Amino acid sequence: MQDFFIGAINSIKHISIFSIVDILVVSYIFYKGYMLMRETRAEQLLKGILFILALIPISYVLRLNMLYFILSKTLTIGVLSFVIIFQPEIRRALEHLGRSAFDETHNIRDVKEREAVVDQIVTAVEDLAGTKTGALIAIEQGTGLGEVTGSGTIIDAEVSSALLENIFVVNTPLHDGATIIRQDRIYASGCVLPLTNNTGINKKLGTRHRAGIGLSENSDALVIIVSEETGVISLAIGGRLTRNYDKEKLKRTLLSIMHDKENKKVKSAGERVKSWIKGIQNKR
């Protein structure tokens, strides 16, 4: 027993600061990976993989050769299937890590300029809702929407309510796609968005809403949808859709989200740790 403790103490003495940093970095990566997969389809598949990993050594020790062979082959195929099936989740996780690792530069530079742009957007949305004209407007944030804008027509014009309303007039060339707001300009219109694969959303929602949710799942864009049938204004963020906005509520929400993002990027690592600890304490 004494030799064991002496050996343990000697091992601790040989642990360098680099080893400690290595352990902390790996722990952080695993933690962030789990947090990104939590409450997604990938979480259930991960539990299945962990279950198989636990059974493999058990079947080997008990000499269950057939079971061991099947499980080991299943694991090999399962890892490849995980990458293929959950490509959207993996892509979204990597984008999230990219946004977290580097400082985000907010798309609209000045507070007053941001408010003016948002005011033009919500004015157009209110007018479109009043006439039950369908619309789909995405405000680009940290994640670039280059793939989306490439499917539409580049406009690169100043944001104005009149231009936005004109774009979505029925039977005009660009009315049937999404309009992308990049920085403080209307960058592209008539863009094709990816449809959501979420089968749990309301069946009454049409293609326009599904496209808006789909883009919000694959990016951090703020997506505004105006229903052509009811004139209801909706907002899709992070794969979640909230409805029944009016002009003032929509403006407050957009500005609040943009303001929170701006505050978040200037938080120091110490402040983030404090907020995590406070959140854990509140859950107890």
N, C-alpha and C positions, 0 to 999 in steps of 0.2 A: 504493500500500500504506500509505504514511504517512497519507494522508487517511482511509483505512479505520479505522486505529487511533485517530486523533483523533476520528472520528465515533463509534466505539464507546465511547471514554472519556467523551465528552460525553453520550451516551445513558445511561451508568451514573450520571453525576452527577445526571441528572434523575429517576432512580428514587427515589421517596419511600418512607418506611416503610410507607405504606398499600398501595403496589404490592407490596411484599414480603409483607405480611400477606395480600393478595389471592391471590398465587401460592401461598402456603403453605396457605391454606384450601381453594382449589380442588384442590390436590394431595392434601390429606388426604381430601377428599370422594371423589375418584376412587379413592384407595387403599382406603378403607373400603368403597366400592361393589364393588370387585373382590373384596375379602376376603369379603364377604357372598355373592357369587355363585359363589365358588370351590367346586368339587365339587358343583354343583347343575345342574339341567337348563338354567338360564338361562346358564350359562357356555358351553355348546356353541352356543346360539343367538347369544350375543355374538360368538363367534369367527366364525360365519357372517356376521354383520352387518359385522364388521371386514374380512372377505375381500371382501365386495361393495363396501365403501367404497374398498378399494384398487383394485378393478377399474374403478370408474367413471371416475376420471381417466385411467387407462391407455386405456380404450376411447375416451374423448373425444380424447385426443392422437393415437391411431392412426386416428381417423375411422371407427371401427366403430359407425356410427350405430344400427343395429338393436340391437346388444348394449348400447349406451349407453342407449337408450330403455327396453329391458326391465329393465336393472339399476336405473335411476333410479326406475321405477315400482314395482319389487319392493321397493326400500328404503322407499318411502313406505308401502306396504301392510304391510311387515314391522315397522315401528315400532309401528303400531297393533296388529298381531297380537301383538307382544311384550307390550304392556300388558295385552291381554285374556287371553292364554294363561297368562302368568306373574303374574297378579294375586296369588295366594297368596304367591309369593316376594317380590314388591314390597311387599306389606303387612307381611310378616315383617321385611323389611329396614328399613322405616320404623319399625316398633315397636322394633327393636333400636337404631336411632339415637336414638329417643326415650328409651329406657332409659339409653343411654350419655351423652346430653346433659344429663340432669337427675339429681339425686341420687335414688336409690331409697330409699324408706322401707320397711323390712322389715315384713312383715305381722304377725309375732308380736313384740311389743315387748320382752319381757323374756326373758333366756336361760332362767331356770328355768321360766317360763311356757311357752316354746317346747318345752322338753324334756318338760314334763307333757302338752302337747297331742300331741306326736309319740308319746309312750308310749301314750296312749289309742288313737291311730290304729293303731299296730303291734300292739297287743294285740287289737284288733278284727279286724285283717287275719289274724293268726295263727289266731284262733278260726274265722273264716270259711273259711280254707284247710283247717283240720282237718275241717270238715264238708262240704267241696267246695261251698260256697255262692259263686256268682259275685258279684263286686263290682268296682266302678269308682269310685275316689276320686281327686279332683284337688285338690291343694293350690295355691291361687292365690299367685303371686309378684308380680313387677313389672308384668306385663301383666294388666289387668283382664279379667275373664271375664263382663262384664255381658250380652253377647249369649247366652252359654251359660246363665247363671242365669235369664234371661228365659224360657227354654224349659221350665223345671222348676217346682217348687213351693218357695216360700220357707219355710224353717224357722226360721233364725236362732236356733239353740239352742247351748248349751254342748257342746263336744266331749266325748263319753264313748263308751267302747267298747261299752257296752250299747245305746246309741241307734244307733250305726253298725251293729251286728250286727242290730238289729231292722229297720232300713231295708231291708236286703238279704235278709230272709227271703222265700223263694219265694212267689209269688202275692200278696204285699202290693202296694199301689198304686204304691210308689216304687222297688221292687226292680230294675226293668228299665232304669233310667237311671243317670246318674253323680251322685255326691254331691260338692258343691263345698265345700271348706274355705276360708273367707275370714277372714283374721286369726286369731283364736283361737276361731272358732265354726263350727258346721255351718250354712252359709248357705242352701244349696238342695239339693234332691234330685230325682231323676227327670229330670235334665237330658239333653238330646240333644246329643251331640258330633259334630263333623265327622269323617267317615271319611278315612283316609289314601288318597292316590292312588299311593302307593309300590307298584309291582308286584313289587318284589324281596324282600318279606318272606315268611316261611314260610307256605305255603299252608294249613298245619294251624291257623293262628291264626284265630280267629273274629271276629265283629263287635265284641265287647267289646274285644279287643286292638287291632283296627284303629281303633276310635274313640279309644282311649287314645293311640295313636301320632299320630293326626290332630290331637288337641288339643295334644300336645307339639310338633308341627310349627308350629302357628300361635300358640304362646305359650310362655312360659318356665315353665309350670305343671309341678309334679311329679305324675305320674299313676301311681297304684298300681292294678294289675289282679290279681284273683284268678280263676283259671280254674275254671269250673264243672265241667269234665270231669276235670281232674287235680288241682285244688287248688294248682297251682303259683302262686307269687307273682312278679309281674313289675313292673318299674318303667320307665316311658317318660319320657325326658328329651331335649328337642331333636330329636325325630324318631327317636331310637334306643331300642330295647327291650332290656333286660337281664332275665334270668330267674333262677329258682331262689334266691330270697331266703328266709331265715328271719327270725324276729323281731329278733334282735340285729343281723344284717347290714343289714336294712332300716332299723332305727333309726339305726345308725352312718352309713349312706349319706345319709339325709335330713338329719340334723343337720350332717354334714360339708358338704353342698351349701349349706344355709342359712347356715352359718358362713362359708363361702367368699364367698358373695354379700355378706354384711355387711362382710367385710374389703375386698372389691373396691370397694365404694362409697365408702370413706374413703381410698382411695389417691389421692395427689396426682398431678398430670400428670407431674411429674418421675419419680416412682416407676414410672409406666406406661412412660415412655420407656426407663428403665433396664431394665425387664423385657423390652421389645421388643428392645433391643440385645443383651441376654444371650441371648435366644432365637435371634437371627440368628447370633450367634457360635457357639452350640452346634450349629447345623445345618451349619456349615462343616467 
